[in-house]
Amino acid sequence: MTDFSEATREKLRGVSAATLCTALFKRGLRNQFIQDVRPVGSVGRTMVGPAFTLRYIPAREDLNALEVFRDRAHPQRQAIEQCPAGSVMVMDSRKDARAASAGSILVTRLMQRGVEGVVTDGGFRDSPEIGTLDFPAYHHRPSAPTNLTLHQALDIDVPIGCGDVAVWPGDILVGDGEGVVVIPRAIADEIADEAVAMTSYEEFVLERVQGGASILGLYPMTDEDHQKSFEIWRANKASGIV
């Protein structure tokens, strides 16, 4: 896997999940937005980082008693301690939020270790506390029961499904106020560049629409006059005139 550059990370911080979904759709990728997963609290910054995964399976009572947490090799505990700084921890909880994927202590540990954010298609317990942290966290809904009630942590850093989206270790996750999109690592750089260009044009379009312009020929651009106007607008903005 090639390194994920800070330049690409910063580009992705400045674009929306919606714009990224459109850029991915142009490449035939239609199912990259994680379904039914939302921010736990207010979104202070866009979450961007490579995926580090944890897979849960349905719990079996004879293998998933409370005592398993005494084992330092327990997959959930190891995932918390192994997730690299700058990465996003992604949990496959089978879209089952009846029991928590994690709670405020584990999420705080991720934050203190420099992890970029955390995503589950299940739920978090202690969600009011998690929502106050300066740390991006996404889940389906709050869930007070411990994960041991229904979930058994099994695999770390393997391909998973999260909210009906395939997530491979190293895929780039971007989360904003709408939700989380998954970008295949191999095309992350070019998607970032295209999304930046798309965002610039959308800013231009919004200014024109706010000024009373019709969207016809403007959005999408089919009129060459709009292309010329956009080029002038972009040049002026780069020079600080706009």
C-alpha positions as CSV (number, residue, x, y, z in Angstrom):
1,M,0.0,0.0,0.0
2,T,1.3,3.5,-0.9
3,D,1.5,6.1,1.9
4,F,-1.4,8.3,2.5
5,S,0.0,11.8,2.2
6,E,-0.9,14.8,4.4
7,A,-1.5,16.8,1.2
8,T,-4.3,14.4,0.2
9,R,-5.7,14.4,3.8
10,E,-5.9,18.2,3.8
11,K,-7.6,18.2,0.4
12,L,-10.2,15.8,1.6
13,R,-10.8,17.9,4.7
14,G,-12.0,20.7,2.5
15,V,-14.7,18.8,0.5
16,S,-18.0,17.2,1.4
17,A,-19.1,13.6,1.6
18,A,-21.7,14.5,-1.1
19,T,-19.1,15.8,-3.5
20,L,-16.9,12.7,-2.9
21,C,-19.9,10.4,-3.6
22,T,-20.4,12.1,-7.0
23,A,-16.7,11.8,-7.9
24,L,-16.9,8.1,-7.0
25,F,-20.1,7.6,-8.9
26,K,-18.3,8.9,-12.0
27,R,-16.0,5.9,-11.7
28,G,-18.9,3.5,-11.3
29,L,-18.7,3.2,-7.5
30,R,-22.3,3.6,-6.3
31,N,-22.2,2.2,-2.8
32,Q,-19.5,4.0,-0.8
33,F,-21.6,6.0,1.7
34,I,-22.1,4.1,5.0
35,Q,-25.8,3.7,5.6
36,D,-27.6,4.8,8.8
37,V,-24.5,6.0,10.5
38,R,-24.5,9.6,11.9
39,P,-22.3,11.8,14.0
40,V,-22.6,11.2,17.8
41,G,-22.2,14.9,18.5
42,S,-21.6,18.1,16.7
43,V,-19.0,17.9,13.9
44,G,-16.1,20.2,14.7
45,R,-13.8,19.0,11.9
46,T,-14.0,16.7,8.9
47,M,-12.6,13.2,9.7
48,V,-10.1,11.9,7.2
49,G,-7.9,8.8,7.6
50,P,-7.1,5.2,6.6
51,A,-9.3,2.5,7.9
52,F,-8.2,0.2,10.7
53,T,-10.9,-2.4,11.2
54,L,-12.5,-4.5,13.9
55,R,-15.0,-7.3,13.1
56,Y,-17.7,-8.5,15.5
57,I,-19.7,-11.7,15.2
58,P,-22.8,-12.7,17.1
59,A,-21.9,-13.5,20.7
60,R,-22.1,-17.0,22.0
61,E,-22.7,-17.1,25.8
62,D,-20.2,-19.9,26.6
63,L,-17.4,-17.9,24.8
64,N,-18.3,-14.3,25.7
65,A,-18.6,-13.9,29.5
66,L,-17.5,-10.8,31.2
67,E,-14.3,-12.5,32.2
68,V,-13.0,-12.3,28.6
69,F,-12.0,-8.7,29.2
70,R,-9.3,-9.9,31.7
71,D,-7.5,-11.3,28.7
72,R,-5.0,-8.7,27.4
73,A,-5.2,-10.3,24.0
74,H,-8.9,-9.7,23.7
75,P,-9.5,-8.4,20.1
76,Q,-11.4,-5.4,21.1
77,R,-8.8,-4.3,23.6
78,Q,-6.0,-5.0,21.2
79,A,-7.7,-3.1,18.4
80,I,-8.0,0.0,20.7
81,E,-4.3,-0.2,21.5
82,Q,-3.1,-1.1,18.0
83,C,-5.1,1.4,15.9
84,P,-2.4,3.7,14.4
85,A,-2.4,7.4,15.0
86,G,-4.1,9.3,12.1
87,S,-6.2,6.2,11.2
88,V,-10.0,5.8,11.6
89,M,-11.2,2.8,13.6
90,V,-14.1,1.1,11.8
91,M,-16.2,-1.5,13.5
92,D,-18.4,-4.1,11.8
93,S,-21.3,-4.6,14.2
94,R,-23.6,-6.1,11.6
95,K,-25.8,-3.0,11.8
96,D,-27.0,-4.2,15.2
97,A,-27.1,-1.4,17.8
98,R,-28.9,-3.4,20.5
99,A,-25.6,-3.7,22.3
100,A,-22.7,-1.2,22.3
101,S,-19.7,-1.5,20.1
102,A,-17.7,0.6,22.6
103,G,-18.1,3.2,25.3
104,S,-16.6,6.5,26.3
105,I,-13.5,5.1,28.0
106,L,-12.4,3.2,24.9
107,V,-13.2,6.1,22.6
108,T,-11.3,8.5,24.8
109,R,-8.3,6.1,24.7
110,L,-8.4,6.3,20.9
111,M,-8.5,10.0,21.0
112,Q,-5.6,10.2,23.4
113,R,-3.6,7.9,21.1
114,G,-4.0,10.3,18.2
115,V,-6.5,8.3,16.2
116,E,-8.5,10.4,13.7
117,G,-12.0,9.1,14.5
118,V,-14.2,6.1,15.1
119,V,-17.1,4.6,13.1
120,T,-19.5,1.7,13.9
121,D,-22.7,0.6,12.2
122,G,-23.9,-0.4,15.7
123,G,-24.1,1.9,18.7
124,F,-22.0,3.5,21.4
125,R,-22.8,3.5,25.1
126,D,-22.0,6.7,27.0
127,S,-23.0,8.5,23.9
128,P,-23.7,11.8,25.7
129,E,-20.1,11.8,27.0
130,I,-18.7,10.8,23.6
131,G,-20.7,13.6,22.0
132,T,-18.8,16.2,24.0
133,L,-15.4,15.0,23.0
134,D,-13.4,16.9,20.4
135,F,-13.2,13.6,18.4
136,P,-15.2,12.5,15.4
137,A,-17.4,9.5,16.3
138,Y,-20.2,8.0,14.1
139,H,-22.8,5.4,15.0
140,H,-26.3,4.2,14.2
141,R,-27.9,5.1,17.5
142,P,-27.1,5.1,21.3
143,S,-26.9,1.7,23.0
144,A,-26.3,1.2,26.7
145,P,-25.8,-2.6,27.0
146,T,-22.2,-3.8,26.9
147,N,-21.0,-5.3,23.6
148,L,-20.6,-8.7,25.3
149,T,-24.4,-8.9,25.4
150,L,-24.7,-9.5,21.6
151,H,-21.3,-9.0,20.0
152,Q,-18.1,-11.0,20.1
153,A,-14.9,-9.2,18.9
154,L,-13.1,-11.6,16.5
155,D,-10.8,-10.1,13.9
156,I,-8.5,-7.0,13.7
157,D,-7.5,-5.2,10.4
158,V,-9.4,-7.4,8.0
159,P,-11.9,-6.6,5.3
160,I,-15.3,-5.9,6.9
161,G,-18.8,-4.6,6.0
162,C,-19.9,-1.4,7.8
163,G,-23.4,0.0,7.0
164,D,-23.6,-2.1,3.8
165,V,-20.3,-0.8,2.5
166,A,-17.2,-3.0,2.0
167,V,-14.2,-1.5,4.0
168,W,-10.7,-2.8,3.4
169,P,-7.9,-1.9,5.7
170,G,-6.2,1.2,4.4
171,D,-9.3,2.5,2.5
172,I,-9.7,6.2,3.2
173,L,-12.7,7.3,5.3
174,V,-14.1,10.8,5.2
175,G,-16.7,11.9,7.6
176,D,-18.6,15.2,7.8
177,G,-22.0,16.3,9.2
178,E,-23.9,14.1,6.8
179,G,-22.0,10.9,7.4
180,V,-19.1,8.8,6.2
181,V,-17.9,7.9,2.7
182,V,-15.3,5.2,1.9
183,I,-12.7,5.8,-0.8
184,P,-10.7,2.9,-2.2
185,R,-7.1,3.7,-1.3
186,A,-5.8,3.2,-4.9
187,I,-7.8,6.2,-6.2
188,A,-7.8,8.4,-3.1
189,D,-5.4,11.0,-4.5
190,E,-7.2,11.5,-7.8
191,I,-10.6,11.6,-6.1
192,A,-9.3,14.2,-3.7
193,D,-8.0,16.3,-6.7
194,E,-11.3,16.0,-8.5
195,A,-13.4,16.8,-5.4
196,V,-11.4,20.0,-4.8
197,A,-12.1,21.1,-8.4
198,M,-15.8,20.2,-8.1
199,T,-16.0,22.1,-4.8
200,S,-14.6,25.2,-6.5
201,Y,-17.1,25.0,-9.3
202,E,-20.0,24.5,-6.9
203,E,-18.9,27.6,-5.0
204,F,-19.1,29.5,-8.2
205,V,-22.5,28.1,-9.1
206,L,-23.9,28.9,-5.6
207,E,-22.8,32.5,-6.0
208,R,-24.5,32.7,-9.3
209,V,-27.7,31.0,-8.1
210,Q,-27.8,33.3,-5.0
211,G,-27.6,36.2,-7.4
212,G,-30.6,35.0,-9.3
213,A,-29.1,32.9,-12.1
214,S,-30.9,29.9,-13.6
215,I,-29.3,26.5,-13.2
216,L,-29.9,25.7,-16.8
217,G,-26.6,25.5,-18.6
218,L,-24.9,26.3,-15.3
219,Y,-25.4,23.2,-13.2
220,P,-24.3,21.0,-14.8
221,M,-22.2,23.2,-17.0
222,T,-23.3,22.9,-20.7
223,D,-22.9,26.5,-21.6
224,E,-19.5,27.6,-22.8
225,D,-20.1,31.2,-21.5
226,H,-20.4,29.8,-18.0
227,Q,-17.1,28.0,-18.4
228,K,-15.4,31.3,-19.4
229,S,-17.0,33.1,-16.5
230,F,-15.9,30.4,-14.1
231,E,-12.3,30.6,-15.3
232,I,-12.3,34.4,-14.7
233,W,-13.9,33.9,-11.3
234,R,-11.4,31.2,-10.3
235,A,-8.4,33.4,-11.4
236,N,-9.8,36.4,-9.5
237,K,-10.3,34.3,-6.4
238,A,-6.8,32.9,-6.6
239,S,-5.4,36.4,-6.8
240,G,-7.6,37.6,-3.9
241,I,-9.9,39.7,-6.0
242,V,-13.1,37.7,-5.3
